[in-house]
């Protein structure tokens, strides 16, 4: 790319890099080429993996052959300021995918930022090139260095290769290895997630324009149609109360209204996709939705009260009434640093998991529900996945009550899961560059695993114990 072209592209990107979400209205003539309605595929005409489209049947995710599908996977972050998957300057995309497959994983949850889509519209329909993305995020010197390193490791790319082209190439490579790619809306503004103060917390928070979010969902849904191994995508990661805007209504009713609109945006753009729906309080709680409670009065942690709720007619969320009912997959997260959930014993953890949404699998209430007094049955059998949990990648895994409880729980009930995370380092995180993360599976330079012993004796046996869907 000529230097003058780099400058022009930088100016176009920096115009919105402060960053404020743009309005979604845009003329049809500048929409990216994939932005068009996708027609439903009744069957996979080639009769080959992954046998899409997928749907839900009771508690199971099933392919077009009616076979139940189980996933075990990993989160691969790409929602940081560069908006390009981490690690590509250290190792080629194919080598990273080979590492993923080597553990036995068959699923990658890839967190992205809605800003990545917004910038396409801000730039008149053109996606952001690799070098521009790196310079804007890292500065000229470090940005050009990392760009050169990425190209050296991935020689089919150039400085002009765009973010979505890189993502597409990764998805295509993953398909050759029978690995599913799941786009996850991690944030609105590209940055480290998640807190009450990051502006990405709740609908219409300072960095969470709800209209731009729906536009971004539709964009990625139509992009996914070109990739048969993208059989699902998320609505939003770890919703939580905003401490920046105290005028926002944070409760079940607002969740249902916005998430239903988001699901409709995805389904209208690409009716083949499964849609993962997350809960309140950093995606720890779906209880009101799985149990058909009155969403005006159902309890939730630190929610905005509906003061006159008991004088109103009850309001219930009826999943079966929507056209996309057989595409919804509930997703939940759980970490030991939860603000409100007890993770002290496996018995109490299982009771919490059941109450907060895993009752939708139709499993029996665990014994500790007698302690909590809260074990309502589900209104409808629906798949539920554990899409995030994590721990330091070292010998402490063996002694972690939460991690070992989740391992046994997912194996016992056949629950698909994705651990956090693959990334042993980040280009930039919370303003610092070259940040090492000991919760990542890889070492800092991605040349190997942070702890090979736990890969062999903890993660691989867990994956094997899941009896994953085989081709």
FENRA-V826260 format. One record per residue. RES is the residue in one letter. SS is DSSP state (A for helix, B for strand, O for the rest). OMEGA is omega as a letter, one per 20 degrees, with the letter a starting at -180 (none if undefined). NEAR is the number of other ideal C-beta (glycine too) atoms within 10 Angstrom. Layout:
BEGIN
((RES:SS:OMEGA:NEAR) (RES:SS:OMEGA:NEAR))
END
This chain:
BEGIN
((X:O:r:15) (X:O:a:8) (X:A:r:7) (X:A:r:8) (X:A:r:14) (X:A:a:18) (X:A:a:11) (X:A:r:13) (X:A:r:22) (X:A:r:19) (X:A:r:10) (X:A:a:16) (X:A:a:20) (X:A:r:13) (X:O:a:11) (X:O:a:16) (X:O:a:15) (X:O:k:7) (X:O:r:19) (X:O:r:11) (X:O:a:23) (X:O:r:18) (X:O:a:11) (X:O:a:18) (X:O:a:8) (X:O:a:16) (X:O:a:9) (X:A:a:8) (X:A:r:7) (X:A:r:13) (X:O:r:15) (X:O:a:17) (X:O:a:7) (X:O:a:17) (X:O:r:19) (X:O:a:12) (X:O:r:12) (X:B:r:18) (X:O:a:10) (X:O:r:9) (X:O:r:15) (X:O:r:9) (X:O:r:11) (X:O:a:16) (X:O:a:7) (X:O:a:8) (X:O:a:9) (X:O:r:11) (X:O:j:15) (X:O:r:21) (X:O:r:21) (X:O:i:21) (X:O:r:21) (X:O:r:20) (X:B:r:16) (X:B:r:18) (X:B:a:12) (X:O:a:13) (X:O:a:20) (X:B:r:17) (X:B:a:21) (X:B:r:17) (X:O:a:18) (X:O:r:17) (X:O:r:10) (X:O:a:10) (X:O:r:12) (X:B:a:14) (X:O:r:21) (X:O:a:18) (X:O:r:24) (X:B:a:25) (X:B:a:26) (X:B:r:23) (X:B:r:26) (X:O:a:24) (X:O:r:24) (X:O:a:26) (X:O:r:27) (X:O:a:25) (X:O:r:24) (X:O:a:27) (X:O:r:22) (X:O:a:27) (X:O:a:24) (X:O:r:26) (X:O:a:27) (X:O:r:25) (X:O:a:21) (X:O:a:19) (X:O:r:19) (X:O:r:18) (X:A:a:22) (X:A:r:17) (X:A:r:16) (X:A:r:24) (X:A:r:20) (X:A:r:13) (X:A:r:20) (X:A:a:21) (X:A:a:14) (X:A:r:11) (X:A:a:20) (X:O:a:16) (X:O:r:24) (X:O:a:26) (X:B:r:26) (X:B:r:25) (X:B:a:31) (X:B:a:24) (X:B:r:23) (X:B:r:27) (X:B:r:25) (X:O:r:28) (X:A:a:26) (X:A:r:24) (X:A:a:28) (X:A:a:26) (X:A:r:26) (X:A:r:23) (X:A:r:24) (X:A:a:19) (X:O:r:17) (X:O:r:11) (X:O:a:16) (X:O:r:16) (X:O:a:19) (X:O:r:25) (X:B:a:23) (X:A:a:26) (X:A:r:24) (X:A:r:29) (X:A:a:26) (X:A:a:28) (X:A:r:23) (X:A:a:20) (X:A:a:21) (X:A:a:20) (X:O:a:13) (X:A:a:12) (X:A:a:9) (X:A:r:16) (X:A:r:21) (X:A:r:16) (X:A:a:14) (X:A:r:25) (X:A:r:26) (X:A:r:14) (X:A:r:14) (X:A:a:27) (X:A:r:18) (X:A:r:11) (X:A:a:19) (X:O:a:21) (X:O:r:9) (X:O:r:10) (X:O:r:20) (X:O:r:14) (X:O:a:19) (X:O:r:14) (X:O:a:20) (X:B:a:19) (X:A:a:23) (X:A:r:20) (X:A:r:15) (X:A:r:22) (X:A:r:24) (X:A:r:17) (X:A:r:16) (X:A:r:25) (X:A:r:23) (X:A:r:15) (X:A:r:18) (X:A:r:26) (X:A:r:18) (X:A:a:10) (X:O:r:13) (X:O:r:14) (X:O:r:22) (X:B:r:26) (X:B:a:25) (X:B:r:27) (X:B:a:25) (X:B:r:28) (X:B:a:24) (X:B:a:26) (X:B:r:27) (X:O:r:29) (X:O:a:23) (X:O:r:27) (X:O:r:23) (X:O:a:19) (X:O:j:20) (X:O:r:17) (X:O:r:14) (X:O:a:17) (X:O:a:11) (X:O:r:22) (X:O:a:21) (X:O:a:30) (X:O:a:27) (X:O:a:24) (X:O:a:23) (X:O:r:17) (X:O:a:26) (X:O:r:17) (X:O:a:21) (X:O:r:25) (X:O:a:22) (X:A:r:18) (X:A:r:15) (X:A:r:19) (X:A:r:25) (X:A:r:21) (X:A:r:23) (X:A:r:27) (X:A:a:29) (X:A:r:22) (X:A:a:24) (X:A:r:26) (X:A:r:25) (X:A:r:21) (X:A:a:23) (X:A:a:25) (X:O:r:19) (X:O:a:12) (X:O:a:18) (X:O:r:21) (X:O:r:23) (X:O:a:28) (X:O:a:24) (X:B:r:27) (X:B:a:24) (X:B:r:27) (X:O:a:24) (X:O:r:25) (X:O:r:25) (X:O:r:21) (X:O:a:26) (X:O:r:22) (X:O:r:21) (X:O:r:23) (X:O:r:14) (X:O:r:16) (X:O:a:15) (X:O:r:9) (X:O:a:7) (X:O:r:16) (X:O:a:15) (X:O:r:23) (X:O:a:20) (X:A:a:27) (X:A:r:19) (X:A:r:19) (X:A:a:27) (X:A:a:17) (X:A:a:14) (X:A:a:19) (X:A:r:21) (X:A:r:16) (X:A:r:16) (X:A:r:23) (X:A:r:23) (X:A:r:17) (X:A:r:20) (X:A:a:25) (X:A:r:21) (X:A:a:16) (X:A:a:24) (X:B:a:25) (X:O:r:18) (X:O:a:23) (X:O:r:26) (X:B:a:24) (X:B:r:24) (X:B:a:27) (X:B:a:26) (X:B:a:26) (X:O:a:25) (X:A:r:26) (X:A:a:21) (X:A:r:28) (X:A:r:26) (X:O:a:24) (X:B:r:27) (X:O:a:26) (X:A:a:23) (X:A:a:27) (X:A:a:29) (X:A:a:28) (X:O:r:21) (X:O:r:17) (X:O:r:19) (X:B:a:18) (X:O:r:22) (X:O:a:20) (X:O:a:15) (X:O:a:21) (X:O:r:11) (X:O:a:19) (X:O:r:16) (X:O:r:13) (X:O:r:20) (X:O:a:16) (X:O:r:10) (X:O:a:18) (X:O:a:7) (X:O:a:8) (X:A:a:16) (X:A:r:10) (X:A:r:8) (X:O:r:11) (X:O:r:6) (X:O:r:11) (X:O:a:16) (X:B:r:16) (X:O:a:22) (X:O:a:11) (X:A:a:19) (X:A:a:9) (X:A:a:8) (X:O:a:15) (X:O:a:11) (X:O:a:18) (X:A:a:14) (X:A:r:15) (X:A:a:22) (X:B:r:23) (X:B:r:20) (X:B:r:24) (X:B:r:28) (X:B:r:23) (X:B:r:21) (X:O:r:22) (X:O:a:15) (X:O:a:15) (X:O:r:7) (X:O:r:16) (X:O:a:11) (X:O:a:12) (X:O:r:22) (X:O:r:13) (X:O:a:19) (X:O:r:11) (X:O:r:13) (X:A:a:17) (X:A:a:14) (X:A:r:19) (X:A:a:23) (X:A:r:23) (X:A:r:23) (X:A:r:26) (X:A:r:25) (X:A:a:26) (X:A:a:23) (X:A:r:23) (X:O:a:28) (X:A:r:25) (X:A:r:25) (X:A:r:25) (X:A:a:21) (X:O:a:14) (X:O:r:19) (X:O:r:10) (X:O:a:17) (X:O:a:21) (X:O:a:10) (X:O:r:18) (X:A:r:20) (X:A:r:10) (X:A:a:11) (X:A:a:15) (X:O:a:8) (X:O:r:15) (X:O:a:16) (X:O:r:16) (X:O:r:11) (X:O:r:23) (X:O:a:18) (X:O:r:17) (X:O:a:16) (X:O:r:26) (X:O:r:23) (X:B:r:27) (X:B:r:24) (X:B:a:20) (X:B:r:28) (X:B:r:24) (X:O:a:20) (X:B:a:18) (X:O:r:20) (X:O:a:16) (X:O:r:24) (X:O:a:13) (X:A:r:12) (X:A:r:12) (X:A:a:19) (X:A:a:12) (X:A:a:8) (X:O:r:15) (X:A:a:14) (X:A:a:20) (X:A:a:20) (X:A:r:17) (X:A:r:19) (X:A:r:24) (X:A:a:20) (X:A:a:13) (X:A:a:21) (X:A:r:20) (X:A:a:17) (X:A:a:11) (X:A:r:16) (X:O:a:14) (X:O:r:23) (X:O:a:23) (X:B:r:24) (X:B:a:25) (X:B:r:25) (X:B:i:21) (X:O:r:22) (X:O:a:27) (X:O:r:26) (X:O:r:24) (X:B:a:19) (X:B:r:23) (X:B:r:23) (X:B:r:22) (X:B:a:19) (X:O:r:10) (X:O:a:9) (X:B:r:9) (X:B:r:14) (X:B:a:13) (X:B:r:16) (X:B:a:14) (X:O:a:22) (X:O:r:13) (X:O:r:15) (X:O:a:26) (X:O:a:25) (X:B:r:23) (X:O:a:18) (X:O:a:17) (X:O:r:13) (X:O:a:23) (X:O:a:11) (X:O:r:13) (X:B:r:20) (X:O:a:19) (X:O:a:20) (X:A:a:10) (X:A:r:12) (X:A:r:20) (X:A:a:17) (X:A:a:12) (X:A:r:14) (X:A:a:19) (X:A:a:22) (X:A:r:15) (X:A:r:13) (X:A:r:22) (X:A:a:17) (X:A:a:12) (X:O:a:14) (X:O:a:20) (X:O:a:11) (X:O:r:17) (X:O:r:20) (X:O:a:7) (X:O:none:8))
END
